[in-house]
């Protein structure tokens, strides 16, 4: 899926944060590196470690308490 015509594909996580107005920079505040956030937002082929996924989910639950691992990751 191309978002805003930029021409970049986005993962399920990338589309979610785009649709909810959360920046990748803001997602880094979950304690995840910029490179990891970028990788996870660009392709569903990239899967995080359990620790990283937990950080991301806990951060996103501040915005939407219904999010869970299966929304974004094949775990």
Secondary structure, DSSP 8 states (H G I E B T S, - for coil): -BSTT---B--HHHHHHHHTT--HHHHGGGT--HHHHHHHHH-TT----HHHHHHHHHHHTTT-TT--GGGT---
